[in-house]
């Protein structure tokens, strides 16, 4: 028995039909996929608020004798996909220098430990590796393991009573101030 149904080779027209169907299907599938990726990645494109001025204290809360006082920095935190309620994001030492206010981040530039202020010595001490810093934030002892002085932060006194600090954390262990 022989069969009259023999396989015909595909014609050029059917090849173009299949190619066009695959191309149209790919385009139709990629448009929603690209739109979804754009929406999903949108938070990553937004500009971060790191380094904005944050209200930290009242000017009257800072002693006039030039000695620093530690204040928590409280801010709402927004990352790529969520916004958290106001919570502590760090701390600073504030001190009056004449009419100006000076701010230092409490994090040691050496290893990221919190620096203590010693009022009897009028200096800062990192308890982790004994780095010492003068009242102006500069390294006191040349043998100090800290690669740089305390991280000074920009301040503004607004409305004559509010102290605003441009809060920023920096990478520890680096000679230069590199934002974290």
Buried (B, 14 or more C-beta within 10 A) or exposed (E): EEEEEEEEEEEEEEEEEEEEEEEEEEEEEEEEEEEEEEEEEEEEEEEEEBEEBBBBBEBEEBEEEEBBBBBEBBBEBBEEEEEEEEEEBBBBBBBBEEEEBBBBBBBBBBBBBBBBBEEEEEBBBBEBEEBBBBBEBEBBEEEBBBBBBBBBBEBEBEEEEEBBBBBBBBEBBEEEBEEE
